[in-house]
Amino acid sequence: MHTDDTVEFDVPPQHAARPSLEAHFTALLAAHHPPATIVLLVGNVLRPAPGDLHRLGRMAVLARRTGHRVVLRGAGPRLRLLLDLTGLTDALPEG
C-alpha cells in the first residue's frame, strides 16, 4: 500500500516571483511519484492580483496533469474571497 507524499512549495506574491518559479514547480512535480499532495504556501500573498490567481491556477493544472493534488495553506481573506469570486475555490481548496 502506497501512502501519499505531502510536499510544500512556497509561493511568493506575483511582484516578487521569479521567472524560474514555474520551472522549479515543474521539477518538484517530476521528483515525486503521484499521487502526492502539493501544499502551496500562500501566506505571503497578502494583496492578491490577477497574476497571482493565474499563477495558482496554472500550478493546479500542472499538478493535476501529472496526477498530483494541490491544496493551499495560509490563504488570507483577500485571496480566499478572490478565489471564491472567480470560482477557483474547488480547484484550489484550503488544506
TIMI-2910 file (N, C-alpha, C, CB; in pm, 1 decimal, decimal comma, always signed):
<rs>
+----------+----------+----------+----------+----------+----------+----------+----------+----------+----------+----------+----------+------+
!      n_x !      n_y !      n_z !     ca_x !     ca_y !     ca_z !      c_x !      c_y !      c_z !     cb_x !     cb_y !     cb_z ! resn !
+----------+----------+----------+----------+----------+----------+----------+----------+----------+----------+----------+----------+------+
!    +84,5 !   -118,2 !     +0,0 !     +0,0 !     +0,0 !     +0,0 !    +88,7 !   +124,0 !     +0,0 !    -96,0 !     +0,1 !   +122,2 !  Met !
!    +61,8 !   +216,2 !    -92,3 !   +140,7 !   +337,3 !   -106,5 !    +64,9 !   +453,3 !    -44,4 !   +173,0 !   +365,7 !   -255,0 !  His !
!   +130,8 !   +526,6 !    +43,5 !    +67,1 !   +644,1 !   +102,9 !   +109,2 !   +767,9 !    +25,1 !   +104,3 !   +658,2 !   +253,4 !  Thr !
!    +25,4 !   +867,3 !    +28,0 !    +54,0 !   +991,6 !    -42,9 !   +171,0 !  +1065,2 !    +21,0 !    -69,8 !  +1081,4 !    -45,3 !  Asp !
!   +255,6 !  +1121,5 !    -64,2 !   +357,8 !  +1215,9 !    -21,2 !   +289,7 !  +1349,5 !     +0,1 !   +474,4 !  +1227,1 !   -125,2 !  Asp !
!   +343,6 !  +1428,5 !    +90,3 !   +299,7 !  +1566,6 !   +105,2 !   +422,9 !  +1653,7 !    +88,0 !   +229,6 !  +1591,7 !   +244,5 !  Thr !
!   +414,7 !  +1746,4 !     -6,0 !   +526,9 !  +1831,9 !    -40,7 !   +481,7 !  +1976,5 !    -31,7 !   +581,3 !  +1799,0 !   -182,5 !  Val !
!   +561,7 !  +2060,8 !    +34,3 !   +528,2 !  +2202,4 !    +44,7 !   +607,5 !  +2282,3 !    -57,6 !   +555,6 !  +2254,8 !   +187,0 !  Glu !
!   +542,6 !  +2385,1 !   -114,2 !   +605,4 !  +2471,7 !   -213,1 !   +567,0 !  +2615,1 !   -180,4 !   +562,6 !  +2433,2 !   -358,9 !  Phe !
!   +666,8 !  +2698,8 !   -151,8 !   +643,0 !  +2837,9 !   -114,6 !   +612,2 !  +2920,6 !   -239,0 !   +764,8 !  +2896,1 !    -39,6 !  Asp !
!   +498,9 !  +2989,3 !   -236,8 !   +456,3 !  +3071,7 !   -349,8 !   +465,2 !  +3218,6 !   -308,7 !   +310,9 !  +3034,8 !   -395,4 !  Val !
!   +560,6 !  +3293,1 !   -366,0 !   +569,9 !  +3435,4 !   -334,5 !   +460,9 !  +3513,8 !   -406,9 !   +708,4 !  +3490,0 !   -372,0 !  Pro !
!   +433,8 !  +3636,5 !   -362,6 !   +337,8 !  +3718,4 !   -436,7 !   +389,8 !  +3746,1 !   -577,8 !   +310,5 !  +3851,3 !   -362,3 !  Pro !
!   +299,4 !  +3777,5 !   -668,6 !   +333,6 !  +3797,6 !   -809,3 !   +449,0 !  +3895,2 !   -826,6 !   +212,7 !  +3847,4 !   -885,9 !  Gln !
!   +447,9 !  +4005,1 !   -753,8 !   +551,8 !  +4106,7 !   -773,0 !   +690,0 !  +4058,4 !   -729,0 !   +515,4 !  +4232,7 !   -696,6 !  His !
!   +695,8 !  +3952,9 !   -648,0 !   +824,8 !  +3900,9 !   -600,6 !   +863,3 !  +3769,9 !   -669,1 !   +820,2 !  +3880,0 !   -449,8 !  Ala !
!   +776,7 !  +3718,4 !   -755,5 !   +802,2 !  +3589,4 !   -819,6 !   +912,6 !  +3602,6 !   -924,3 !   +673,4 !  +3534,6 !   -884,4 !  Ala !
!   +992,6 !  +3500,8 !   -932,1 !  +1099,5 !  +3496,2 !  -1032,2 !  +1050,4 !  +3417,8 !  -1153,1 !  +1229,4 !  +3432,1 !   -973,5 !  Arg !
!  +1108,2 !  +3447,2 !  -1269,9 !  +1066,5 !  +3373,8 !  -1390,6 !  +1086,4 !  +3222,6 !  -1379,0 !  +1143,2 !  +3425,1 !  -1510,8 !  Pro !
!  +1179,0 !  +3179,1 !  -1296,9 !  +1208,0 !  +3036,1 !  -1285,2 !  +1112,7 !  +2962,6 !  -1190,4 !  +1349,9 !  +3017,0 !  -1238,1 !  Ser !
!  +1016,1 !  +3032,6 !  -1132,2 !   +925,1 !  +2970,4 !  -1035,6 !   +851,6 !  +2851,7 !  -1096,9 !   +824,2 !  +3073,1 !   -983,9 !  Leu !
!   +800,5 !  +2867,0 !  -1217,2 !   +726,5 !  +2757,2 !  -1280,3 !   +819,5 !  +2639,3 !  -1310,2 !   +658,5 !  +2805,6 !  -1410,3 !  Glu !
!   +942,1 !  +2668,0 !  -1349,3 !  +1039,2 !  +2560,3 !  -1375,3 !  +1069,8 !  +2483,6 !  -1247,4 !  +1169,7 !  +2617,6 !  -1435,0 !  Ala !
!  +1083,2 !  +2554,4 !  -1136,2 !  +1107,3 !  +2487,9 !  -1007,4 !   +986,8 !  +2402,6 !   -967,3 !  +1137,6 !  +2592,4 !   -897,2 !  His !
!   +867,5 !  +2454,1 !   -991,8 !   +746,4 !  +2380,2 !   -958,2 !   +734,3 !  +2254,4 !  -1044,3 !   +622,5 !  +2469,4 !   -976,1 !  Phe !
!   +762,9 !  +2267,7 !  -1173,5 !   +758,5 !  +2152,2 !  -1263,3 !   +859,8 !  +2046,3 !  -1220,5 !   +785,6 !  +2195,6 !  -1408,3 !  Thr !
!   +978,0 !  +2088,3 !  -1180,0 !  +1080,4 !  +1994,3 !  -1132,6 !  +1035,3 !  +1924,9 !  -1004,2 !  +1214,2 !  +2067,4 !  -1109,0 !  Ala !
!   +969,3 !  +1998,3 !   -915,7 !   +917,6 !  +1938,7 !   -791,7 !   +814,5 !  +1831,1 !   -824,1 !   +855,1 !  +2047,3 !   -700,3 !  Leu !
!   +725,5 !  +1859,5 !   -919,5 !   +625,2 !  +1760,7 !   -958,7 !   +690,3 !  +1635,2 !  -1014,4 !   +529,5 !  +1819,8 !  -1061,8 !  Leu !
!   +791,6 !  +1653,7 !  -1096,5 !   +859,4 !  +1539,7 !  -1158,9 !   +936,7 !  +1456,7 !  -1056,7 !   +954,1 !  +1588,2 !  -1268,2 !  Ala !
!   +977,7 !  +1518,5 !   -946,9 !  +1058,8 !  +1449,5 !   -846,9 !   +976,5 !  +1362,7 !   -751,7 !  +1137,1 !  +1550,2 !   -767,4 !  Ala !
!   +845,1 !  +1373,8 !   -757,6 !   +758,6 !  +1297,8 !   -666,2 !   +664,0 !  +1208,6 !   -744,0 !   +678,6 !  +1392,4 !   -575,4 !  His !
!   +652,4 !  +1085,1 !   -698,5 !   +561,0 !   +991,4 !   -762,0 !   +417,5 !  +1026,2 !   -725,3 !   +593,9 !   +846,7 !   -720,9 !  His !
!   +330,5 !  +1030,2 !   -824,8 !   +189,6 !  +1057,2 !   -795,1 !   +125,9 !   +941,3 !   -721,2 !   +112,4 !  +1085,6 !   -923,3 !  Pro !
!    +28,8 !   +963,6 !   -643,5 !    -30,8 !  +1093,2 !   -617,3 !    +32,0 !  +1157,5 !   -494,7 !   -181,4 !  +1079,9 !   -599,1 !  Pro !
!    +91,8 !  +1271,8 !   -511,9 !   +144,3 !  +1349,8 !   -399,0 !    +48,7 !  +1465,6 !   -374,6 !   +290,8 !  +1401,8 !   -427,0 !  Ala !
!    +43,7 !  +1510,3 !   -251,5 !    -32,0 !  +1630,9 !   -218,4 !    +66,8 !  +1745,7 !   -217,6 !   -107,0 !  +1617,9 !    -80,0 !  Thr !
!    +46,9 !  +1839,9 !   -306,9 !   +133,7 !  +1956,0 !   -317,2 !    +66,7 !  +2069,6 !   -239,9 !   +160,0 !  +1995,6 !   -467,6 !  Ile !
!   +131,1 !  +2111,6 !   -132,6 !    +78,5 !  +2218,7 !    -48,6 !   +142,9 !  +2348,8 !    -93,4 !   +105,4 !  +2191,4 !   +103,4 !  Val !
!    +62,8 !  +2437,3 !   -150,0 !   +112,7 !  +2567,6 !   -191,3 !   +101,8 !  +2663,5 !    -73,0 !    +34,0 !  +2621,4 !   -314,8 !  Leu !
!   +215,9 !  +2708,9 !    -24,4 !   +220,7 !  +2801,1 !    +89,2 !   +200,4 !  +2942,9 !    +36,5 !   +356,5 !  +2788,6 !   +167,3 !  Leu !
!    +83,9 !  +2999,7 !    +61,8 !    +46,9 !  +3128,8 !     +3,3 !    +29,2 !  +3238,1 !   +108,9 !    -81,3 !  +3114,1 !    -76,7 !  Val !
!    +85,5 !  +3219,2 !   +225,4 !    +72,8 !  +3317,8 !   +332,6 !   +132,4 !  +3452,9 !   +299,7 !   +136,7 !  +3265,9 !   +455,5 !  Gly !
!   +225,3 !  +3458,4 !   +204,5 !   +287,5 !  +3584,9 !   +165,1 !   +208,6 !  +3659,8 !    +58,9 !   +426,7 !  +3559,7 !   +114,8 !  Asn !
!   +104,2 !  +3599,9 !     +7,0 !    +21,3 !  +3665,0 !    -95,2 !    -87,7 !  +3743,0 !    -21,9 !    -41,0 !  +3559,5 !   -196,6 !  Val !
!    -49,5 !  +3861,9 !    +27,5 !   -140,2 !  +3941,3 !   +110,0 !   -234,1 !  +4028,9 !    +28,7 !    -61,2 !  +4027,2 !   +203,7 !  Leu !
!   -186,4 !  +4079,2 !    -83,2 !   -267,4 !  +4163,2 !   -172,4 !   -270,5 !  +4096,7 !   -309,7 !   -210,0 !  +4309,9 !   -181,6 !  Arg !
!   -352,8 !  +3993,5 !   -323,3 !   -352,2 !  +3916,4 !   -447,2 !   -393,6 !  +3999,3 !   -567,9 !   -443,5 !  +3797,4 !   -433,9 !  Pro !
!   -322,9 !  +3975,5 !   -676,0 !   -350,6 !  +4041,5 !   -803,3 !   -396,8 !  +3934,5 !   -902,6 !   -223,9 !  +4118,5 !   -857,0 !  Ala !
!   -450,1 !  +3976,9 !  -1016,8 !   -490,8 !  +3877,9 !  -1116,9 !   -378,0 !  +3782,0 !  -1154,6 !   -540,6 !  +3948,2 !  -1241,1 !  Pro !
!   -255,6 !  +3829,9 !  -1156,7 !   -141,9 !  +3744,2 !  -1188,5 !   -123,2 !  +3632,9 !  -1087,6 !    -16,4 !  +3826,2 !  -1196,8 !  Gly !
!   -154,0 !  +3660,4 !   -961,5 !   -144,2 !  +3557,6 !   -857,6 !   -245,2 !  +3447,0 !   -882,6 !   -165,9 !  +3618,8 !   -718,1 !  Asp !
!   -368,2 !  +3485,2 !   -916,1 !   -472,3 !  +3384,9 !   -943,7 !   -436,5 !  +3302,1 !  -1066,3 !   -609,1 !  +3452,9 !   -964,2 !  Leu !
!   -385,5 !  +3368,1 !  -1168,1 !   -345,6 !  +3297,1 !  -1289,7 !   -234,9 !  +3196,2 !  -1258,8 !   -298,6 !  +3396,9 !  -1397,8 !  His !
!   -135,3 !  +3239,0 !  -1182,4 !    -22,5 !  +3151,3 !  -1149,0 !    -68,4 !  +3032,8 !  -1065,3 !    +86,0 !  +3229,5 !  -1074,0 !  Arg !
!   -153,3 !  +3056,5 !   -965,6 !   -203,4 !  +2947,1 !   -882,1 !   -287,2 !  +2849,5 !   -964,8 !   -286,8 !  +3002,6 !   -765,0 !  Leu !
!   -369,1 !  +2903,4 !  -1054,7 !   -448,4 !  +2816,6 !  -1140,8 !   -360,6 !  +2730,5 !  -1231,7 !   -543,6 !  +2899,9 !  -1224,7 !  Gly !
!   -255,2 !  +2790,4 !  -1287,4 !   -161,8 !  +2713,7 !  -1371,4 !    -93,3 !  +2604,1 !  -1291,5 !    -56,5 !  +2806,4 !  -1433,3 !  Arg !
!    -55,1 !  +2635,1 !  -1168,4 !     +9,4 !  +2534,6 !  -1083,6 !    -85,5 !  +2418,7 !  -1056,8 !    +55,8 !  +2597,2 !   -950,8 !  Met !
!   -211,5 !  +2450,3 !  -1030,9 !   -310,2 !  +2345,3 !  -1005,2 !   -327,2 !  +2256,2 !  -1128,3 !   -445,7 !  +2407,1 !   -964,8 !  Ala !
!   -332,8 !  +2317,1 !  -1246,6 !   -347,9 !  +2240,3 !  -1370,7 !   -225,3 !  +2152,4 !  -1394,9 !   -370,0 !  +2334,9 !  -1490,8 !  Val !
!   -106,0 !  +2209,3 !  -1378,4 !    +17,1 !  +2131,5 !  -1396,9 !    +21,1 !  +2012,3 !  -1302,4 !   +140,5 !  +2220,0 !  -1374,9 !  Leu !
!    -15,7 !  +2035,1 !  -1177,4 !    -13,0 !  +1926,9 !  -1078,8 !   -113,8 !  +1817,9 !  -1115,0 !    -42,4 !  +1981,7 !   -937,8 !  Ala !
!   -233,5 !  +1856,2 !  -1151,3 !   -336,2 !  +1756,8 !  -1185,0 !   -298,2 !  +1676,1 !  -1308,5 !   -470,6 !  +1825,2 !  -1207,6 !  Arg !
!   -237,1 !  +1741,7 !  -1405,6 !   -195,2 !  +1670,6 !  -1527,2 !    -92,6 !  +1562,6 !  -1497,7 !   -138,2 !  +1768,6 !  -1628,3 !  Arg !
!    -17,4 !  +1579,9 !  -1390,8 !    +84,0 !  +1480,4 !  -1354,7 !    +35,4 !  +1387,5 !  -1243,8 !   +212,7 !  +1549,9 !  -1310,9 !  Thr !
!    -93,7 !  +1395,9 !  -1209,4 !   -152,3 !  +1303,0 !  -1113,4 !   -141,7 !  +1343,1 !   -967,8 !    -90,1 !  +1172,9 !  -1129,7 !  Gly !
!   -108,4 !  +1470,3 !   -942,1 !    -94,6 !  +1518,0 !   -804,5 !   -217,2 !  +1598,9 !   -763,1 !    +32,9 !  +1602,9 !   -789,4 !  His !
!   -228,9 !  +1621,4 !   -634,3 !   -337,5 !  +1700,1 !   -575,9 !   -277,0 !  +1828,4 !   -520,0 !   -413,8 !  +1619,4 !   -463,8 !  Arg !
!   -345,5 !  +1941,7 !   -535,7 !   -296,7 !  +2069,9 !   -485,5 !   -392,4 !  +2123,3 !   -380,6 !   -280,0 !  +2171,5 !   -600,4 !  Val !
!   -335,3 !  +2174,0 !   -271,4 !   -412,3 !  +2244,7 !   -169,0 !   -335,1 !  +2371,2 !   -132,1 !   -437,6 !  +2153,9 !    -42,2 !  Val !
!   -406,7 !  +2470,3 !    -80,5 !   -344,5 !  +2593,4 !    -34,7 !   -331,3 !  +2590,6 !   +116,8 !   -425,8 !  +2716,3 !    -80,1 !  Leu !
!   -227,6 !  +2655,7 !   +165,1 !   -212,3 !  +2671,8 !   +309,5 !   -172,8 !  +2816,9 !   +335,7 !   -105,3 !  +2571,6 !   +368,2 !  Arg !
!   -245,0 !  +2879,1 !   +427,5 !   -213,2 !  +3015,9 !   +467,5 !   -281,3 !  +3123,4 !   +385,6 !    -68,0 !  +3036,1 !   +460,2 !  Gly !
!   -383,3 !  +3086,8 !   +310,3 !   -453,6 !  +3186,9 !   +228,4 !   -524,1 !  +3287,4 !   +318,0 !   -555,7 !  +3119,1 !   +133,4 !  Ala !
!   -498,2 !  +3413,6 !   +293,0 !   -562,6 !  +3519,9 !   +368,7 !   -703,1 !  +3545,9 !   +317,8 !   -480,2 !  +3647,3 !   +362,0 !  Gly !
!   -776,3 !  +3632,9 !   +387,5 !   -915,3 !  +3658,9 !   +349,4 !   -930,0 !  +3717,2 !   +208,8 !   -978,0 !  +3752,8 !   +448,9 !  Pro !
!   -837,4 !  +3801,0 !   +165,2 !   -847,6 !  +3859,2 !    +30,8 !   -831,0 !  +3752,1 !    -77,2 !   -741,8 !  +3969,6 !    +12,1 !  Arg !
!   -733,2 !  +3667,7 !    -59,4 !   -711,2 !  +3561,4 !   -157,7 !   -829,6 !  +3465,3 !   -159,1 !   -580,4 !  +3485,0 !   -127,0 !  Leu !
!   -879,5 !  +3426,6 !    -42,5 !   -996,3 !  +3337,3 !    -34,9 !  -1116,3 !  +3400,2 !   -105,3 !  -1031,5 !  +3305,8 !   +112,7 !  Arg !
!  -1138,0 !  +3530,3 !    -83,3 !  -1250,6 !  +3598,7 !   -146,6 !  -1235,0 !  +3597,6 !   -298,9 !  -1261,9 !  +3743,8 !    -94,7 !  Leu !
!  -1116,1 !  +3627,7 !   -348,5 !  -1094,0 !  +3627,0 !   -492,9 !  -1110,8 !  +3487,6 !   -551,5 !   -955,5 !  +3680,2 !   -525,3 !  Leu !
!  -1064,3 !  +3387,2 !   -481,4 !  -1082,0 !  +3250,2 !   -529,4 !  -1230,0 !  +3215,1 !   -535,9 !  -1007,4 !  +3150,5 !   -438,6 !  Leu !
!  -1305,0 !  +3259,4 !   -436,4 !  -1448,8 !  +3233,5 !   -434,3 !  -1520,0 !  +3307,5 !   -548,2 !  -1508,4 !  +3275,1 !   -298,8 !  Asp !
!  -1484,7 !  +3434,7 !   -567,7 !  -1549,3 !  +3514,9 !   -671,9 !  -1517,3 !  +3465,7 !   -812,2 !  -1507,9 !  +3659,4 !   -658,9 !  Leu !
!  -1400,7 !  +3406,9 !   -830,1 !  -1360,2 !  +3358,6 !   -962,9 !  -1394,1 !  +3211,9 !   -985,1 !  -1211,6 !  +3379,2 !   -982,3 !  Thr !
!  -1450,8 !  +3146,5 !   -884,2 !  -1489,2 !  +3006,5 !   -898,6 !  -1373,3 !  +2908,5 !   -886,3 !  -1555,4 !  +2987,0 !  -1029,8 !  Gly !
!  -1262,5 !  +2952,5 !   -828,4 !  -1145,4 !  +2865,3 !   -815,3 !  -1134,1 !  +2796,6 !   -679,7 !  -1021,3 !  +2944,6 !   -840,1 !  Leu !
!  -1233,1 !  +2814,7 !   -593,3 !  -1227,5 !  +2756,4 !   -460,5 !  -1218,1 !  +2603,7 !   -463,8 !  -1348,7 !  +2798,3 !   -381,6 !  Thr !
!  -1292,8 !  +2539,9 !   -552,1 !  -1288,6 !  +2394,1 !   -561,6 !  -1156,2 !  +2346,0 !   -620,7 !  -1405,4 !  +2343,2 !   -646,4 !  Asp !
!  -1100,8 !  +2421,5 !   -715,0 !   -975,1 !  +2382,4 !   -778,5 !   -855,9 !  +2403,3 !   -685,1 !   -954,6 !  +2461,4 !   -907,7 !  Ala !
!   -867,4 !  +2500,8 !   -593,3 !   -759,5 !  +2534,6 !   -500,8 !   -812,9 !  +2535,9 !   -358,1 !   -696,8 !  +2671,6 !   -536,7 !  Leu !
!   -844,4 !  +2418,8 !   -302,5 !   -900,2 !  +2414,5 !   -167,1 !   -794,5 !  +2441,6 !    -61,2 !   -965,0 !  +2279,4 !   -141,3 !  Pro !
!   -840,3 !  +2483,8 !    +53,0 !   -751,6 !  +2502,9 !   +169,6 !   -726,4 !  +2366,3 !   +228,9 !   -814,3 !  +2601,1 !   +277,1 !  Glu !
!   -603,4 !  +2341,7 !   +265,9 !   -572,7 !  +2210,4 !   +321,8 !   -455,6 !  +2208,5 !   +413,7 !   -549,0 !  +2115,1 !   +214,5 !  Gly !
+----------+----------+----------+----------+----------+----------+----------+----------+----------+----------+----------+----------+------+
</rs>
